[in-house]
Amino acid sequence: MANLALFDLDHTLIPTDSDHEWGRFMVKQGMVDAENFARENDRFFADYKAGKLDIHAYLIAMLTPLAKYTRAQLADFHAQYMHEVITPAIFPVAQELVKRHREAGDLCCVVTATNEFITRPIAQAFGVDTLIACEAETVNDDPHAPYTGRPTGTPSYKEGKIVRTEAWLASLGKTWSDFEHSYFYSDSHNDIPLLEKVTDPIATNPDDTLRAHAQAKGWRILELFQVS
């Protein structure tokens, strides 16, 4: 029987935060007001690390700039972002981790609080087709329609990751009990709710709070790479 393998993305599979780096990229490209956005981007990032992020306010701040551009323009921006920022941060050790689960026949999914526009190409770069991420609203049901600049659906953040994961499993006619092992790899104390839900939680490159929690619980701790 196949197992379930869930992966957080930022600071778990890559040694950086793709959301924060996308914000910096938008500043660099002149997509946003440099001074104000950079300050807000850093503040939101600090709030996330402190576990007090207003996810709705953050999503609006990150998604609003997308509404100014066509999907083709955004695809060009993202391709540049991948080339300059993300691809250099994808290391073989992380690719091998995902590959082992895929080759074992496990049902794999990236579950991230970063929005789907930023993360879908990154998940695909790891060979993972299923992505649970914060959703960006479009002007109509056409998947290529322009973005409105607003979020939609339940944010995949903290307990929201459980809600979204269970909805995805239900769409496949499955529940947690259908898997002998369910794995979740994450670096963040924000992900403790989902880590508590799986049979095999793996604190991966954990922050200090998660490391202490994992040690107290006897969870596996994985140092996938050294973060500079």
Secondary structure, 3 states (H helix, E strand, C coil): CCCEEEECCECCCECCCHHHHHHHHHHHCCCCCHHHHHHHHHHHHHHHHHCCCCHHHHHHHHHHHHHHCCHHHHHHHHHHHHHHHHHHHCCHHHHHHHHHHHHCCCEEEEEEEEEHHHHHHHHHHCCCCCEEEEEEEECCCCCCCCEEEEEECCCCCCHHHHHHHHHHHHHCCCCHHHCCCEEEEECCHHHHHHHHHCCEEEEECCCHHHHHHHHHHCCEEECCCCCC
